[in-house]
Amino acid sequence: MAIRTRITINAKRFGEQRLKEVLWQNHHLPLPQQLQRLNVLIDEYMQQTTQRDDMLLIGLHFIERSLS
């Protein structure tokens, strides 16, 4: 089950748009801080719902290199 399909006790999905907004709002932060904020938001969103499947999110950090 993807992060965007996390379901609350009210049967509401986290949603792709909400995930995009969270990622955009935090893209300037280092990856560990982005992960921490996303985890907090997902935990708050799920309320008391039990996680039924794994979640996977891959973060990439690009380093600019000179080709000379």
N, C-alpha and C positions, 0 to 999 in steps of 0.2 A: 504494500500500500504506500503510495507516495505521500510526501508531506502535505501536498495540496489537497489530499482526500481525507485528512484527519477529520474525524467526526466527533462532535460534542454530544452530550446527553440529550440535547434538543435536536439531534440528527442534522446538524448544520455542518457543512464542509468548510475547511480552512480556505480552500479555493486558490486557484492559480493567480488570480489578480492580487489577492492579499499577499501571497508569497512574493510576487514580483515587487510589490510596494515595499515590503519589509527589506528585501535585498537591496533595492535602490536607495532606501533611506539610510542604509548602513554600509554602502559600498566603499566609503572612504575610510572605514575602520579596518584594523588588522583582522585577519581571518578568525583568530581565537575570540575576539570581541564580537564579531558578527555572529559566530556560532552561539556564544553565550546569550546574546539578545534574542536570537531566533528560538533557542530552547526555552527561554522564559516566556516568550509570546505563545509558543505552542502549548506549554504547560498551562498557562492561564486560559487559553482558548479551549482546551480539552476539559477543563474543570475536573470533575471526578471520574471521567471516562477512562477505562482501562485501555492501554495501548495493546492492539491486537496483532500488530505486525511490525516488522523492522522499518526503520526510516533511513534513507540514504540521501545525503546531499554532498556533492563534491564541489570544493572551492579551489579555484586556481589563482595563483599569484604570478603574474608575468614580470620578469626582470628584463629591463632593457639592456642589451649588450651591444658593444661596438663590434663591427665585423672587420676592423682593421688589424 
